[in-house]
Amino acid sequence: MVDGNDASKLANFEVKGHDYDTKGEIVGVNSHLKAANMSNLLHCMTICNESKLIVDEKKGTIVPSGLPTEAALKVLVEKYGNYVAEESYKQFRSSCKN
């Protein structure tokens, strides 16, 4: 991902977690929370996505519905949301749900 406004600088993030669980960590994301390009990328991952994440309450797991890659992108957006407690992110997330 391009880091800020300088296209010559790239940033990589390690995403931790298992399966489609939205719990996990995105290593190093804290320094990029305010980056407009990060928000725009995540917005596109959500609105251009037809998958759903369904909570199986009996098993305590999240089951994807739709293409696996699209479901994984929704999980990434949810993990990013774990770092952002601002009202603006909550509004962004609610506007992107299917």
Short mmCIF file of the C-alpha atoms (twelve columns), coordinates in Angstrom:
data_MODEL
# 
_entry.id   MODEL 
# 
loop_
_atom_site.group_PDB 
_atom_site.id 
_atom_site.type_symbol 
_atom_site.label_atom_id 
_atom_site.label_alt_id 
_atom_site.label_comp_id 
_atom_site.label_asym_id 
_atom_site.label_seq_id 
_atom_site.Cartn_x 
_atom_site.Cartn_y 
_atom_site.Cartn_z 
_atom_site.pdbx_PDB_model_num 
ATOM 1  C CA . MET A 1  0.000   0.000   0.000  1 
ATOM 2  C CA . VAL A 2  1.189   3.526   -0.750 1 
ATOM 3  C CA . ASP A 3  2.266   5.215   2.463  1 
ATOM 4  C CA . GLY A 4  0.692   8.682   2.618  1 
ATOM 5  C CA . ASN A 5  0.992   11.024  -0.354 1 
ATOM 6  C CA . ASP A 6  4.408   9.779   -1.521 1 
ATOM 7  C CA . ALA A 7  3.875   6.987   -4.064 1 
ATOM 8  C CA . SER A 8  7.521   5.962   -3.759 1 
ATOM 9  C CA . LYS A 9  6.972   4.804   -0.156 1 
ATOM 10 C CA . LEU A 10 5.112   1.568   0.459  1 
ATOM 11 C CA . ALA A 11 3.878   0.111   3.723  1 
ATOM 12 C CA . ASN A 12 3.274   -3.563  4.457  1 
ATOM 13 C CA . PHE A 13 1.164   -4.853  7.313  1 
ATOM 14 C CA . GLU A 14 1.099   -8.328  8.816  1 
ATOM 15 C CA . VAL A 15 -2.454  -9.450  9.563  1 
ATOM 16 C CA . LYS A 16 -2.818  -11.961 12.397 1 
ATOM 17 C CA . GLY A 17 -5.763  -14.154 13.270 1 
ATOM 18 C CA . HIS A 18 -7.419  -17.408 12.307 1 
ATOM 19 C CA . ASP A 19 -10.043 -18.280 9.742  1 
ATOM 20 C CA . TYR A 20 -12.701 -15.592 9.313  1 
ATOM 21 C CA . ASP A 21 -12.604 -14.434 12.935 1 
ATOM 22 C CA . THR A 22 -12.620 -10.638 13.150 1 
ATOM 23 C CA . LYS A 23 -10.412 -10.774 16.243 1 
ATOM 24 C CA . GLY A 24 -6.754  -10.365 15.509 1 
ATOM 25 C CA . GLU A 25 -4.207  -7.728  14.922 1 
ATOM 26 C CA . ILE A 26 -2.849  -5.711  12.035 1 
ATOM 27 C CA . VAL A 27 0.793   -5.181  12.965 1 
ATOM 28 C CA . GLY A 28 1.972   -1.584  12.484 1 
ATOM 29 C CA . VAL A 29 -1.376  -0.095  11.486 1 
ATOM 30 C CA . ASN A 30 -1.531  2.400   14.372 1 
ATOM 31 C CA . SER A 31 0.774   4.847   12.613 1 
ATOM 32 C CA . HIS A 32 -1.439  4.819   9.514  1 
ATOM 33 C CA . LEU A 33 -4.891  5.222   11.066 1 
ATOM 34 C CA . LYS A 34 -5.462  8.693   9.697  1 
ATOM 35 C CA . ALA A 35 -4.144  7.990   6.184  1 
ATOM 36 C CA . ALA A 36 -6.817  8.869   3.654  1 
ATOM 37 C CA . ASN A 37 -5.596  6.209   1.258  1 
ATOM 38 C CA . MET A 38 -6.079  3.518   3.942  1 
ATOM 39 C CA . SER A 39 -9.676  4.617   4.546  1 
ATOM 40 C CA . ASN A 40 -10.403 4.809   0.818  1 
ATOM 41 C CA . LEU A 41 -8.972  1.339   0.224  1 
ATOM 42 C CA . LEU A 42 -11.006 -0.161  3.062  1 
ATOM 43 C CA . HIS A 43 -14.134 1.605   1.860  1 
ATOM 44 C CA . CYS A 44 -13.704 0.034   -1.586 1 
ATOM 45 C CA . MET A 45 -13.083 -3.390  -0.034 1 
ATOM 46 C CA . THR A 46 -16.461 -3.137  1.650  1 
ATOM 47 C CA . ILE A 47 -18.789 -1.521  -0.852 1 
ATOM 48 C CA . CYS A 48 -17.491 -3.526  -3.829 1 
ATOM 49 C CA . ASN A 49 -18.076 -6.755  -1.941 1 
ATOM 50 C CA . GLU A 50 -21.033 -9.139  -2.061 1 
ATOM 51 C CA . SER A 51 -19.925 -11.523 0.698  1 
ATOM 52 C CA . LYS A 52 -21.392 -11.722 4.179  1 
ATOM 53 C CA . LEU A 53 -19.938 -12.734 7.539  1 
ATOM 54 C CA . ILE A 54 -22.487 -14.775 9.479  1 
ATOM 55 C CA . VAL A 55 -22.062 -15.423 13.201 1 
ATOM 56 C CA . ASP A 56 -22.808 -19.039 14.169 1 
ATOM 57 C CA . GLU A 57 -23.783 -18.515 17.784 1 
ATOM 58 C CA . LYS A 58 -23.932 -22.243 18.578 1 
ATOM 59 C CA . LYS A 59 -20.342 -22.856 17.486 1 
ATOM 60 C CA . GLY A 60 -19.053 -19.390 18.347 1 
ATOM 61 C CA . THR A 61 -17.536 -18.955 14.894 1 
ATOM 62 C CA . ILE A 62 -17.953 -16.716 11.888 1 
ATOM 63 C CA . VAL A 63 -19.028 -18.413 8.672  1 
ATOM 64 C CA . PRO A 64 -18.413 -16.691 5.340  1 
ATOM 65 C CA . SER A 65 -21.087 -16.534 2.680  1 
ATOM 66 C CA . GLY A 66 -19.868 -15.704 -0.817 1 
ATOM 67 C CA . LEU A 67 -16.427 -15.723 -2.369 1 
ATOM 68 C CA . PRO A 68 -13.628 -16.503 0.113  1 
ATOM 69 C CA . THR A 69 -11.433 -13.592 -0.986 1 
ATOM 70 C CA . GLU A 70 -14.275 -11.101 -0.578 1 
ATOM 71 C CA . ALA A 71 -15.079 -12.502 2.872  1 
ATOM 72 C CA . ALA A 72 -11.401 -12.203 3.848  1 
ATOM 73 C CA . LEU A 73 -11.430 -8.544  2.777  1 
ATOM 74 C CA . LYS A 74 -14.470 -7.903  5.005  1 
ATOM 75 C CA . VAL A 75 -12.593 -9.526  7.902  1 
ATOM 76 C CA . LEU A 76 -9.677  -7.163  7.242  1 
ATOM 77 C CA . VAL A 77 -12.012 -4.161  7.405  1 
ATOM 78 C CA . GLU A 78 -13.449 -5.437  10.702 1 
ATOM 79 C CA . LYS A 79 -9.954  -5.956  12.131 1 
ATOM 80 C CA . TYR A 80 -9.040  -2.408  11.115 1 
ATOM 81 C CA . GLY A 81 -12.154 -1.229  12.950 1 
ATOM 82 C CA . ASN A 82 -10.805 -2.782  16.148 1 
ATOM 83 C CA . TYR A 83 -8.103  -0.081  16.128 1 
ATOM 84 C CA . VAL A 84 -10.425 2.841   15.482 1 
ATOM 85 C CA . ALA A 85 -12.819 3.899   18.222 1 
ATOM 86 C CA . GLU A 86 -13.896 7.165   16.645 1 
ATOM 87 C CA . GLU A 87 -17.522 7.892   15.750 1 
ATOM 88 C CA . SER A 88 -16.513 8.614   12.155 1 
ATOM 89 C CA . TYR A 89 -15.379 4.999   11.699 1 
ATOM 90 C CA . LYS A 90 -18.585 3.683   13.233 1 
ATOM 91 C CA . GLN A 91 -20.567 5.748   10.719 1 
ATOM 92 C CA . PHE A 92 -18.315 4.541   7.871  1 
ATOM 93 C CA . ARG A 93 -18.772 0.923   8.907  1 
ATOM 94 C CA . SER A 94 -22.553 1.146   9.265  1 
ATOM 95 C CA . SER A 95 -22.867 2.740   5.827  1 
ATOM 96 C CA . CYS A 96 -20.919 -0.164  4.271  1 
ATOM 97 C CA . LYS A 97 -22.849 -3.110  5.703  1 
ATOM 98 C CA . ASN A 98 -24.896 -5.162  3.283  1 
# 
